[in-house]
Amino acid sequence: MIERTDPFFLFLGLVLVVLLGSAAFVHLGLKTQIYVWEFRIDLRSAVFAILCVSFSKWRHAGFEFTKIGMWKWNLRSNILAFFFPFGLFVLLILGGLLFKTIDYQGVENSATFLLATVFDIPATYFFSVTTVLLEEIVFRGFVFSAVMKGKNIFLPSLLASGLWALMCIGGVFQDAGANFRSILFGFVNLVSIGFVCSSLYLSSGSIWSSYSFRIGLIVFSTALLSESPAEANSFFSANTFLFSSNGLLITLFNFIFASLVLKLRKRPQNPDIIK
């Protein structure tokens, strides 16, 4: 009976187990993130990856890095994926300036700030392999492919993205200052990011495209647009949540872009990682 259960509900159960374990760690005053040199390791993602490996062995499923394009790094597709968030934020900022919902605040020593941002890109790309790349391998390469069995690509993309968003946003429930609106909008924004990652993964045949997109998101969201005028580490600041870097407009842009990428694919491709 368990083997006939939809993989989504099995993965949902695993995510909830990990989140409960994480909450117990926090309650005991233990850390859920550790550093090995400059590499950050999120224990939630690491434990979930181990559980997924166990699931794979239990279901006698095969997992091969070649099938998720780990050894397929295309320069053009990764550059495009990396700079896509830049284009999104430029559109968002232009719209915000037009409607006076985004202000230019500048940064101190802007030339130094730009150089530091540029030189930090290789470091961010390299040191994020233990967090961002691990999440992409597990949620896009494994969970998404398992959920997609015998289904269209849109629903599995949303389901897998929802699981990833739940894992990422689980910690906010322990924040006393969090409110329902911020949790809901943050969750939907993460789902939209995961949807883009799934579409890039499918269109390129490589997990590196979704990884490059997320690195670009980290770099450009930090440098270009802050959440409020109180944060003086970005060139622009949003006066309303609608135009913030994780607000409703950027979420809508993500869903539109991902849908276009999936629609423009020449033919359906099922990674078929789990046999």
C-alpha positions, -999 to +999 in steps of 0.1 A: +000+000+000+028+024+009+046+017-024+015+028-043+013+061-024+019+092-045+055+102-041+045+138-033+028+128-001+058+107+009+081+136+003+057+159+021+059+136+051+097+137+050+098+175+048+075+177+078+097+153+098+127+174+090+110+206+100+098+191+133+134+179+140+147+214+131+122+230+155+133+206+183+170+215+176+161+252+179+141+246+211+172+229+226+194+258+216+212+238+189+222+252+155+207+239+123+234+255+102+271+249+105+302+261+086+331+240+073+356+266+064+336+290+042+311+263+032+277+267+049+258+234+055+221+236+062+213+205+083+177+205+072+186+201+035+214+176+043+191+154+064+164+156+038+189+145+011+199+115+032+162+106+036+157+109-001+187+085-007+170+061+017+138+065-002+155+058-034+171+025-021+138+015-005+119+019-038+148+003-057+151+035-077+182+045-095+198+080-093+225+091-117+241+125-118+244+122-155+206+122-159+203+156-141+231+171-162+257+174-134+285+169-160+267+191-186+277+227-179+268+250-208+284+284-207+257+302-227+227+288-208+243+294-174+252+330-183+216+336-194+202+320-163+225+340-141+216+374-156+179+367-159+173+380-123+191+412-133+167+418-161+137+412-138+150+436-112+157+463-138+121+460-150+108+461-115+130+491-106+120+510-137+083+504-129+088+514-093+105+546-103+077+554-127+050+549-101+072+564-073+072+533-052+109+527-055+136+553-045+172+557-054+192+557-022+227+549-034+255+533-014+286+547+001+317+542-021+296+529-050+326+521-072+340+499-044+306+484-038+303+474-074+338+460-076+332+440-044+299+426-058+316+416-091+345+399-073+322+382-049+303+364-077+329+335-082+331+331-044+293+329-041+291+305-070+317+282-055+308+283-018+271+278-024+275+242-036+268+229-001+235+247+002+220+260-031+234+232-053+224+205-028+189+219-028+187+219-066+200+183-068+175+171-042+144+191-051+147+196-088+168+166-098+152+140-075+119+151-060+106+169-091+114+139-113+098+115-089+066+136-087+064+141-124+059+104-132+030+101-156+019+137-152+022+170-171+051+192-161+032+222-147+016+205-116+048+186-106+068+218-109+044+235-085+043+206-061+081+202-060+085+239-056+060+239-028+079+213-009+112+233-013+094+265-003+080+248+028+115+235+037+130+270+033+103+290+050+098+266+079+121+285+101+099+317+101+073+300+122+098+302+150+101+340+145+078+359+169+078+389+146+065+370+116+029+376+105+005+357+082+009+380+053+047+379+053+047+341+056+021+336+028+038+360+004+072+347+012+060+311+005+044+320-028+075+339-039+097+309-031+072+287-051+076+310-080+114+308-078+112+270-076+089+271-107+116+290-126+143+266-115+122+236-127+116+252-161+153+261-166+163+225-155+139+210-181+148+234-209+185+230-205+187+194-193+211+204-166+207+213-129+234+240-133+210+264-151+187+265-121+218+268-098+231+298-118+197+314-117+196+312-079+231+326-076+221+355-098+191+360-076+213+362-045+238+386-061+214+410-078+187+412-051+214+422-026+230+448-048+201+464-065+170+464-043+166+464-006+133+456+012+130+490+029+148+524+031+162+514+064+185+489+046+213+510+031+232+482+013+215+485-021+212+511-047+174+512-046+148+507-019+111+497-022+084+518-004+058+491-008+057+453-006+043+452-041+076+463-056+100+447-031+126+421-042+103+393-030+070+410-035+040+403-056+052+418-089+085+398-089+066+367-080+042+373-109+072+379-133+087+346-121+055+326-129+052+343-163+088+336-173+087+300-161+054+294-180+069+308-212+100+287-209+079+256-205+056+265-234+086+273-257+102+239-252+102+220-285+091+187-270+084+173-235+114+159-218+110+137-187+143+135-169+132+100-159+157+099-131+137+074-111+129+042-129 
